[in-house]
């Protein structure tokens, strides 16, 4: 199962157990078992704490009678404070000037000299039915085994129109979006290795400001560390007006072939 789908659905379940005025401000989750796409997922919500300003809901995603995922989601009533600051949004071209991920893949596939294993990989990505529009700002060279900086920038948005609804719905959609291509950032300096297994271990999000998940947002991803078969990735979702809307962090398990791929050239 796609991790972002489980995170987003768990947040939906938690959000239904608080009042409309309480908004999601953070979530912290662990993936504890592999999901089974053949059976439904049951989300069990516990009202852990309900306070004057903050409420916490605990969610377990259950399949075959066992939890596959656990999550703590915290909600807050709106409060004003003079203590405010944020980083500055990176200066990048607007999404209207960039190619979509599908257009970039088609561009690569038109190369008659493209190696077959890369062609299969691109066709697999293209076949995925992803409900997200993605426009990479600095597309990584997927056919190169040279180390690349562990940073990526994407313009992202949910496909279609979500409608006028509770802002918690947009947080749930952003949870889905946040997991797509996120952990792959940690692999960019290690293109010479063939990945055997890669899966999310935990995922955290902090929601800072209101946003619409069906409007373009800049997803800034970077990996400060990889080691011990784990990779850590941090991300920031920026609104087009420069407001930092969401901060994300994820650690994942990454197992690779111990022998680097040898060039055929």
N, C-alpha and C positions, 0 to 999 in steps of 0.2 A: 504494500500500500504506500502511496505517496505521503511522506511525512507532513507536508503542508496541509493536505486534506484533513488529516487527523487533528492537527493543531487547530485549524479553522473550525472544524465541527465541534471540538471540545469547548472552544470559546463560545460558540453558539449556545451550547448546553448550559454553560456557566452563566451566560448573559440572561438566559430565561429565568434564572433563579435570583435575580436582583431587580430593583425598581428601575423604571425607565430613566429616571434622573441620574442614576449612578452610571458612570462611564468607565470603561476598561482603562486601566493605566499600566498594568504589567501582567505578564504571565511567565511561568517557569515550568518547563515540562521535561520529562524523561521518557525515552522510548525503551521499553524493557523487553519486548518480544516482537518477533516479526509478525506483521499483519497478514491475514488471509483474505485475498480479494474475492473469494468465492462465497463468503458468508457476511451477514450484516454486522455492524459494530454497535454495541450497546454502550451508551454514555451514562454513567451513574454519577450524580452530582450530590455532594455533601455541603450543607450550609455551615461551613467551618466557623465563620465569624460574621456578625452584622453589627457594625458600630455606627456612631453618629456621622462620621466622615468616610470611613473605609469599610468595605465588606470583602471577605475572602470566600471563594468557592473552590472546593477540591473536586476534581473530575477524574474518573477512571474510565478508560476505553477498554471494553471487555469483549473478548471473543473466545468461544469454546470454554466459557466459565473462568477464564484467567485474564488478568489485566495485561494488555499489550502496551499501555501508555498511561502515564499519570501526569496530572497538571494541577498547578495552583494558579488561580486567576484572581487578581485583586481589582476592585472597582472603587471609584472615589466620586463623591459629590463635588461639583465644580467649586473651586476656591481661588480667590485672587491673592496675589503676593507681589510685592515690589522686587523680590529676589528673582531676577530673570537674566539668562544669558544663553548663547548657543554658539556652536562653531559656525564658520562661513561655508555656504554651499559651494562646491567646486564649479569653476567656470567651464561650461561645456556647450557644444552646439545644441540648439533646440531639437526636439524629436522630429520636427517637420523636415529637417535637413539630413536625416539619417535613414539608412536602409533597415527594414525589419529583419528579424532573424531568418525568416523564410526566404527573403530576397538574397541574403548573404549565403545561405546554403545553396540556393540555385546557382549563384555565381561560382561557388567552389565546384559544384557538380558539373559545370560546363567545361571544366579543365580536363582535356583528354588524357593528361599525364597524371591525374590524381590516382594515388595507390588504391587498390581495391578495398583494403581494410578501412581506409578513411571514407571511401564511398559508402560502404556498409554502415559505418557509424553515422554519417550525415543522413542517409536514408532512414535510419532508425529514429533519429531526432525529428526529422520531417514528418514521420508517420504518427508521432505522438499528438494526441488531441488535447492541446494545452489551452485553457480558457484565458490566456494572458497575451496581450500584445507586448512584444519585447523589441527594443531597438538598442543594440549594443553601441556604446560610444567609442570604445577602443577594442574592437573584436580581437580576441586572441587568435594567434595563428595555429589552428588545430592540426595542420599537417606538418608542423615543425616539432622536433624533439629538443629544441634549444630551450634552456631555462628562461622563463618569463617572470616578470614581477608579479607577486601574488596580490594583484589588485584588479578589480573590474568595475566598470560603470555601465549601467543599463538605464534606459528610460522604460518604465513598465506601467501597465494599467490593466484592469480587468476588461475583457471584451464585452461590448454591449453597454446598456444603460441600467444601472442598478436601481434607480428611482429615488424618490424622496422617502427616506426611511431613517430609523434610529442610527446615530453615528456608530453604535456598537457593531452594526452590520458591516460597515466599511472596515472596522478593525478585524473582523473575522475574515474578510476577503484578503486584507493585507497579510494576515497570518499565512494564508495559502500562498500568496505571491512570494512572501519572504523566503520560503524554502526552495524556490525554483532556482537551480544553478548556483546556489549559495555556497555549498561545500566544495564545489569544483574549483573555487578560487584558491584553495589550499594546494591544488595539484599543479598550478601553473608553473612553479619552479621545478617540477619533477616530471616533465613531459616524456622523459626517456624511459619511464617505467610503465609497464602495462598493469592497469588496475584489475585486481582479482575480485575485490569486495569493498564496497563503500556504503556506509549507512549512518544515519543521524543517531547520536547518543542522547543529546539534550538540546533544548532550544529555548531561548528567552527573548522576550520582547518588552519594550517600554514605549507607551503611547504618550506623546508630548503635546500634540496639538491636533485639532480637528482636520480632517482631510476627506477627499473622495477617492475611493480606490478605483473608480472608473475614469479618473482624470490622470494624465501623465504625471508620474513622479520619478525622480532620479534615484536609482538604487546604487549606492556607493558601497562596495564590498572590498574587504582586505583581510588577509590572513597573517596575523603577527607571529604565529608559531605552528610548527608541525613536528611531531616526534612521538615515540612510543606507540606507533600505529594509530595516532590520533592527530587530527588537524583542527585548529581553532579558527573560526571566521567571525568577523564583526561586520555589521552593516548599518547603513543609515539611509532612511527613505526621506527624500526632500520633496516638498511641494514646489511647484514651478516658481512661486513667488519668493523662494529662498528660505521658507520656514522649515525647520527640522521637525518632521511629523512623527517618525518612529525610529527607535534604535533597536538593533537585533544582535544576538550572539548565538553561535551554535558550535558545538564540538561534535566531530564525527569520527567513526572508526574507518581507517583507510588501510587496506592490505594490498600490497603490490607484489609482482614477481620480483624476486631478489636480484635477478640478472637484468641489467638495462637492455632495452631493445637495441639491436645492432643495425646500423644503417646499411642499406643494400647498395648504396652508391660507392 
